[in-house]
Amino acid sequence: MPEPRRAALDTAIEIAVQDVAGVRVALAEGADRVELCVALGLGGLTPSAGLVRAAVEEAREDGRAGFVHVLVRPRGGGFVYDSDELDTIVADIRFAREAGAAGVVVGALDETGHIDREAVARFVAEAGGLDVTFHRAFDTLPDPLGAADALAELGVARILTSGGAARSVDGVDGLRALAQRTGGRVQVMAGGGVRVQDIHTLLAAGVDAVHLSARQTVSGAPSGPGGGDAAYDITDPITVREAVAAAAVRGS
């Protein structure tokens, strides 16, 4: 098994963004990294090749080579994947690595609802030296503490979890238990319905990072009957700024 890799110990704020404008906001307001994705309304899906390249270039120009982590999730509807979908995930991980991303965010379960160890091992191997985050498929697992041990052994760097609750602040006991169990072998990142006012409570539970989308919905031009809702999401700079400030209190 690969050696588990541990990211920085300082509390990190990760922002889920869906476009290059969101990357710019996260950079400008002091976030530590972004999870780049699309379709947050579906829980997030793999972003396009063009978006990945543009995001990496934006971060590189700002001197933040480790900033962009790419969600690799081919569809909604759960986390049990067939062989074609697994091959697609591996190919997208390869592309993210070759495009200069710093990490990938992945997950896969077997038909019994447990971690698909073979799939995750493939993901980690394809990621090479990139950070690998196991996403919120983790919150469906029947034995999260045992699963955390398995992910550490597989070389996963970070687990994104709400502690099993709909909102992270309501899963704080699970987050605390997970942070204690992992003991620095793998990062615990709280994510799921996070509000700025929750960050202090989450950090007090001992998590290493907090993940939020900082989304604001705005109205676009009429899209017609075939274009879906005219409203769309942007990344709110005020929310990002306040989240960064809330996390900084812990380190002061």
VOPAGU-2260 file (C-alpha; in pm, 1 decimal, decimal comma):
REM VOPAGU-2260
SITE   aa  ch    i         X         Y         Z
SITE  MET   A    0       0,0       0,0       0,0
SITE  PRO   A    1     119,2     356,2     -60,5
SITE  GLU   A    2     225,1     564,7     235,1
SITE  PRO   A    3     -54,8     797,9     349,8
SITE  ARG   A    4      32,7    1158,9     270,7
SITE  ARG   A    5     -48,6    1428,9     522,6
SITE  ALA   A    6    -121,6    1781,4     407,2
SITE  ALA   A    7     -40,2    2095,6     603,4
SITE  LEU   A    8    -154,7    2106,0     965,5
SITE  ASP   A    9    -284,3    2464,5     954,4
SITE  THR   A   10    -659,3    2496,2     932,7
SITE  ALA   A   11    -759,1    2537,1     570,7
SITE  ILE   A   12   -1061,7    2692,9     407,2
SITE  GLU   A   13   -1162,0    2518,2      85,8
SITE  ILE   A   14   -1421,0    2675,7    -142,0
SITE  ALA   A   15   -1625,4    2474,9    -390,6
SITE  VAL   A   16   -1634,3    2678,8    -711,5
SITE  GLN   A   17   -1793,2    2619,9   -1050,9
SITE  ASP   A   18   -1614,7    2867,9   -1276,5
SITE  VAL   A   19   -1298,3    3070,9   -1324,3
SITE  ALA   A   20   -1462,7    3373,0   -1161,6
SITE  GLY   A   21   -1504,9    3162,6    -847,1
SITE  VAL   A   22   -1136,2    3069,9    -856,3
SITE  ARG   A   23   -1047,8    3438,9    -875,4
SITE  VAL   A   24   -1273,0    3522,2    -580,3
SITE  ALA   A   25   -1122,0    3243,0    -369,9
SITE  LEU   A   26    -770,2    3358,9    -454,3
SITE  ALA   A   27    -843,7    3723,2    -382,7
SITE  GLU   A   28   -1016,6    3658,2     -51,2
SITE  GLY   A   29    -748,0    3430,4      93,8
SITE  ALA   A   30    -892,6    3080,7      65,2
SITE  ASP   A   31    -640,1    2799,5      87,7
SITE  ARG   A   32    -768,6    2597,7    -206,6
SITE  VAL   A   33   -1070,9    2532,6    -424,3
SITE  GLU   A   34   -1261,3    2223,7    -516,8
SITE  LEU   A   35   -1336,3    2280,7    -883,5
SITE  CYS   A   36   -1660,1    2124,8   -1002,8
SITE  VAL   A   37   -1984,5    2189,2   -1186,7
SITE  ALA   A   38   -2349,0    2112,0   -1101,9
SITE  LEU   A   39   -2330,3    2175,9    -729,3
SITE  GLY   A   40   -2706,9    2134,1    -725,0
SITE  LEU   A   41   -2641,6    1763,3    -793,7
SITE  GLY   A   42   -2368,9    1745,9    -531,4
SITE  GLY   A   43   -2099,3    1836,8    -785,1
SITE  LEU   A   44   -1977,5    1672,1   -1105,1
SITE  THR   A   45   -1652,7    1666,3   -1302,8
SITE  PRO   A   46   -1568,1    2004,2   -1460,8
SITE  SER   A   47   -1478,1    2037,8   -1827,5
SITE  ALA   A   48   -1123,7    2018,2   -1960,6
SITE  GLY   A   49   -1131,2    2384,9   -2053,2
SITE  LEU   A   50   -1243,0    2486,9   -1706,1
SITE  VAL   A   51    -972,2    2277,3   -1539,2
SITE  ARG   A   52    -700,7    2428,3   -1757,5
SITE  ALA   A   53    -824,3    2783,0   -1704,8
SITE  ALA   A   54    -850,9    2739,5   -1327,5
SITE  VAL   A   55    -500,7    2594,3   -1299,5
SITE  GLU   A   56    -360,1    2879,1   -1508,3
SITE  GLU   A   57    -539,9    3139,1   -1296,3
SITE  ALA   A   58    -393,3    2993,3    -977,9
SITE  ARG   A   59     -48,3    2957,4   -1134,5
SITE  GLU   A   60     -46,3    3322,9   -1237,4
SITE  ASP   A   61    -125,2    3411,1    -875,7
SITE  GLY   A   62     164,3    3197,7    -752,8
SITE  ARG   A   63     -65,4    2932,2    -603,0
SITE  ALA   A   64      35,0    2611,9    -776,1
SITE  GLY   A   65    -129,1    2397,0    -505,8
SITE  PHE   A   66    -464,3    2571,2    -519,5
SITE  VAL   A   67    -687,2    2373,8    -756,8
SITE  HIS   A   68    -832,8    2038,6    -655,8
SITE  VAL   A   69   -1063,1    1883,7    -914,0
SITE  LEU   A   70   -1377,6    1690,3    -831,2
SITE  VAL   A   71   -1396,0    1375,3   -1042,8
SITE  ARG   A   72   -1750,9    1241,3   -1031,9
SITE  PRO   A   73   -1903,3    1130,7   -1362,9
SITE  ARG   A   74   -2270,5    1145,9   -1266,0
SITE  GLY   A   75   -2518,3    1189,1    -985,5
SITE  GLY   A   76   -2720,2     902,2    -849,8
SITE  GLY   A   77   -2490,9     746,7    -592,8
SITE  PHE   A   78   -2133,8     625,2    -591,2
SITE  VAL   A   79   -2143,4     266,4    -718,9
SITE  TYR   A   80   -1979,0     268,6   -1062,0
SITE  ASP   A   81   -1953,0      17,5   -1343,3
SITE  SER   A   82   -1628,6     -55,5   -1525,7
SITE  ASP   A   83   -1687,0     209,8   -1793,4
SITE  GLU   A   84   -1749,9     477,0   -1530,5
SITE  LEU   A   85   -1441,6     374,6   -1333,8
SITE  ASP   A   86   -1232,2     398,0   -1650,1
SITE  THR   A   87   -1373,4     745,8   -1708,7
SITE  ILE   A   88   -1284,3     852,4   -1354,2
SITE  VAL   A   89    -928,6     725,3   -1397,4
SITE  ALA   A   90    -896,0     907,5   -1730,7
SITE  ASP   A   91   -1025,3    1230,9   -1573,5
SITE  ILE   A   92    -779,9    1197,1   -1283,8
SITE  ARG   A   93    -501,7    1156,9   -1539,9
SITE  PHE   A   94    -615,7    1467,9   -1722,9
SITE  ALA   A   95    -633,9    1672,7   -1401,3
SITE  ARG   A   96    -280,5    1565,2   -1310,6
SITE  GLU   A   97    -143,5    1642,9   -1655,7
SITE  ALA   A   98    -324,3    1979,2   -1655,8
SITE  GLY   A   99    -141,6    2081,5   -1338,2
SITE  ALA   A  100    -406,2    2038,9   -1070,2
SITE  ALA   A  101    -280,3    1991,4    -715,1
SITE  GLY   A  102    -533,2    1730,8    -614,4
SITE  VAL   A  103    -841,4    1532,5    -701,8
SITE  VAL   A  104   -1160,2    1466,3    -508,3
SITE  VAL   A  105   -1298,4    1117,8    -565,8
SITE  GLY   A  106   -1494,6     833,8    -414,1
SITE  ALA   A  107   -1642,4     496,6    -502,0
SITE  LEU   A  108   -1846,1     236,8    -316,4
SITE  ASP   A  109   -1904,8    -129,5    -383,3
SITE  GLU   A  110   -2248,7    -286,3    -411,2
SITE  THR   A  111   -2254,6    -360,4     -37,4
SITE  GLY   A  112   -2223,4      10,0      42,9
SITE  HIS   A  113   -1861,4      -5,6     158,9
SITE  ILE   A  114   -1551,7     159,0      13,1
SITE  ASP   A  115   -1455,2      10,3    -322,1
SITE  ARG   A  116   -1094,9     -44,8    -221,0
SITE  GLU   A  117    -981,6    -164,2    -561,3
SITE  ALA   A  118   -1125,6     145,8    -726,7
SITE  VAL   A  119    -978,0     384,0    -471,1
SITE  ALA   A  120    -638,7     217,1    -507,1
SITE  ARG   A  121    -661,9     280,2    -883,8
SITE  PHE   A  122    -751,8     644,3    -821,4
SITE  VAL   A  123    -458,8     698,8    -583,5
SITE  ALA   A  124    -217,0     529,1    -822,3
SITE  GLU   A  125    -332,9     742,1   -1116,7
SITE  ALA   A  126    -314,9    1059,4    -908,1
SITE  GLY   A  127      56,1    1001,6    -854,5
SITE  GLY   A  128     184,2    1277,1    -627,9
SITE  LEU   A  129    -144,8    1467,9    -612,2
SITE  ASP   A  130    -346,7    1496,8    -293,2
SITE  VAL   A  131    -645,6    1263,9    -301,3
SITE  THR   A  132    -959,6    1364,3    -111,0
SITE  PHE   A  133   -1235,0    1108,0     -53,3
SITE  HIS   A  134   -1561,0    1297,3     -94,9
SITE  ARG   A  135   -1894,1    1278,5      83,1
SITE  ALA   A  136   -1964,2     926,7     -30,8
SITE  PHE   A  137   -1799,7     879,9     308,8
SITE  ASP   A  138   -2120,7     996,7     478,3
SITE  THR   A  139   -2310,2     693,7     348,6
SITE  LEU   A  140   -2073,4     439,8     506,5
SITE  PRO   A  141   -2192,7     216,3     791,0
SITE  ASP   A  142   -1858,2     224,1     976,3
SITE  PRO   A  143   -1694,1     563,4     922,1
SITE  LEU   A  144   -1415,7     511,3    1172,8
SITE  GLY   A  145   -1310,6     182,0    1018,2
SITE  ALA   A  146   -1344,6     337,4     673,1
SITE  ALA   A  147   -1108,3     616,8     774,8
SITE  ASP   A  148    -847,4     357,1     869,8
SITE  ALA   A  149    -887,3     191,8     529,2
SITE  LEU   A  150    -857,2     522,2     341,8
SITE  ALA   A  151    -540,4     611,0     532,1
SITE  GLU   A  152    -392,3     275,5     435,4
SITE  LEU   A  153    -485,4     336,2      71,2
SITE  GLY   A  154    -294,1     665,2      66,4
SITE  VAL   A  155    -585,7     907,4      72,3
SITE  ALA   A  156    -477,9    1245,3     208,4
SITE  ARG   A  157    -812,3    1387,9     316,9
SITE  ILE   A  158   -1172,9    1294,8     393,1
SITE  LEU   A  159   -1458,4    1536,7     321,4
SITE  THR   A  160   -1745,5    1465,1     557,3
SITE  SER   A  161   -2036,1    1621,1     741,1
SITE  GLY   A  162   -1996,0    1373,8    1024,8
SITE  GLY   A  163   -2289,4    1181,8     881,7
SITE  ALA   A  164   -2541,6    1463,0     929,8
SITE  ALA   A  165   -2724,9    1674,0     674,7
SITE  ARG   A  166   -2526,4    1974,0     798,8
SITE  SER   A  167   -2173,6    1955,8     937,4
SITE  VAL   A  168   -2252,9    2151,8    1251,4
SITE  ASP   A  169   -2507,0    1882,7    1341,3
SITE  GLY   A  170   -2246,2    1611,2    1285,5
SITE  VAL   A  171   -1985,5    1766,1    1511,8
SITE  ASP   A  172   -1967,9    1463,4    1743,2
SITE  GLY   A  173   -1892,8    1237,4    1447,2
SITE  LEU   A  174   -1632,6    1482,2    1320,1
SITE  ARG   A  175   -1464,9    1492,5    1660,4
SITE  ALA   A  176   -1454,8    1113,5    1683,2
SITE  LEU   A  177   -1312,4    1090,9    1332,8
SITE  ALA   A  178   -1040,6    1348,8    1402,8
SITE  GLN   A  179    -942,2    1159,6    1714,6
SITE  ARG   A  180    -939,6     825,9    1532,8
SITE  THR   A  181    -728,0     939,4    1239,6
SITE  GLY   A  182    -464,9    1099,5    1463,8
SITE  GLY   A  183    -294,3    1285,6    1180,1
SITE  ARG   A  184    -281,6     990,7     936,8
SITE  VAL   A  185    -538,8    1156,5     712,4
SITE  GLN   A  186    -696,5    1501,4     724,3
SITE  VAL   A  187   -1057,1    1548,9     826,4
SITE  MET   A  188   -1235,5    1825,5     635,9
SITE  ALA   A  189   -1580,9    1931,9     751,8
SITE  GLY   A  190   -1820,9    2000,5     466,9
SITE  GLY   A  191   -2194,1    2001,3     413,9
SITE  GLY   A  192   -2425,7    2297,7     469,2
SITE  VAL   A  193   -2147,9    2499,8     633,8
SITE  ARG   A  194   -2226,3    2857,0     732,6
SITE  VAL   A  195   -1966,0    3104,5     848,9
SITE  GLN   A  196   -2112,6    3101,7    1200,0
SITE  ASP   A  197   -2055,0    2724,6    1217,6
SITE  ILE   A  198   -1681,6    2741,3    1156,5
SITE  HIS   A  199   -1576,8    2802,0    1516,8
SITE  THR   A  200   -1773,6    2496,5    1634,4
SITE  LEU   A  201   -1631,0    2280,7    1357,5
SITE  LEU   A  202   -1274,2    2381,8    1430,0
SITE  ALA   A  203   -1327,4    2317,8    1799,6
SITE  ALA   A  204   -1405,8    1957,2    1705,0
SITE  GLY   A  205   -1047,5    1922,3    1580,0
SITE  VAL   A  206   -1097,6    1914,6    1203,8
SITE  ASP   A  207    -811,4    2016,5     977,7
SITE  ALA   A  208   -1014,9    2203,9     718,5
SITE  VAL   A  209   -1358,3    2342,1     640,7
SITE  HIS   A  210   -1525,2    2318,3     300,8
SITE  LEU   A  211   -1807,0    2542,9     182,9
SITE  SER   A  212   -1949,3    2665,8    -143,9
SITE  ALA   A  213   -2010,3    3032,7     -51,2
SITE  ARG   A  214   -2276,7    3032,3    -319,9
SITE  GLN   A  215   -2503,4    3319,6    -407,8
SITE  THR   A  216   -2782,7    3275,1    -661,3
SITE  VAL   A  217   -2828,9    3547,3    -921,2
SITE  SER   A  218   -3065,3    3589,9   -1214,4
SITE  GLY   A  219   -2937,3    3546,7   -1566,9
SITE  ALA   A  220   -3096,3    3616,4   -1902,5
SITE  PRO   A  221   -3408,4    3418,3   -1995,8
SITE  SER   A  222   -3299,3    3075,1   -2116,6
SITE  GLY   A  223   -3615,6    2959,2   -2290,7
SITE  PRO   A  224   -3797,8    2629,2   -2245,9
SITE  GLY   A  225   -3489,2    2423,9   -2330,1
SITE  GLY   A  226   -3229,8    2611,7   -2127,6
SITE  GLY   A  227   -3335,7    2542,4   -1771,1
SITE  ASP   A  228   -3364,0    2792,7   -1489,0
SITE  ALA   A  229   -3244,3    3143,6   -1564,5
SITE  ALA   A  230   -3090,0    3166,6   -1215,5
SITE  TYR   A  231   -2733,0    3050,2   -1157,7
SITE  ASP   A  232   -2472,8    3046,1    -881,1
SITE  ILE   A  233   -2174,7    3271,4    -824,2
SITE  THR   A  234   -1911,8    3263,3    -551,2
SITE  ASP   A  235   -1981,0    3534,8    -296,0
SITE  PRO   A  236   -1660,7    3719,4    -200,0
SITE  ILE   A  237   -1801,8    3840,8     132,4
SITE  THR   A  238   -1879,2    3486,3     246,7
SITE  VAL   A  239   -1532,6    3364,3     145,7
SITE  ARG   A  240   -1369,4    3656,8     326,0
SITE  GLU   A  241   -1569,7    3594,2     642,3
SITE  ALA   A  242   -1494,4    3222,1     633,6
SITE  VAL   A  243   -1121,5    3286,3     603,1
SITE  ALA   A  244   -1137,4    3532,2     892,1
SITE  ALA   A  245   -1329,4    3284,2    1107,7
SITE  ALA   A  246   -1066,7    3015,5    1048,7
SITE  ALA   A  247    -784,1    3260,3    1119,9
SITE  VAL   A  248    -914,0    3309,9    1474,2
SITE  ARG   A  249    -807,2    2954,1    1556,6
SITE  GLY   A  250    -448,5    3019,5    1455,9
SITE  SER   A  251    -414,8    3355,2    1630,8
